[in-house]
């Protein structure tokens, strides 16, 4: 994302609308998913009020000859 567009409230407005719509339709829970290495996303979602419930790990196997 271009730096000039950060912190304008667009993402928050979109999430607010999506969660409001889900709540009106009877959903009680919401889940989001981001890469653990994406610290900005982690900060965004925790600031929004989401809590970590699990972590998914990725393993890379490198074959050498």
Secondary structure, 3 states (H helix, E strand, C coil): CCHHHCCCCHHHHHHHHHHHHHHHCCCCCCCCCCCCCCHHHHHHHHHHCCCCCCCCCCCCCCCCC
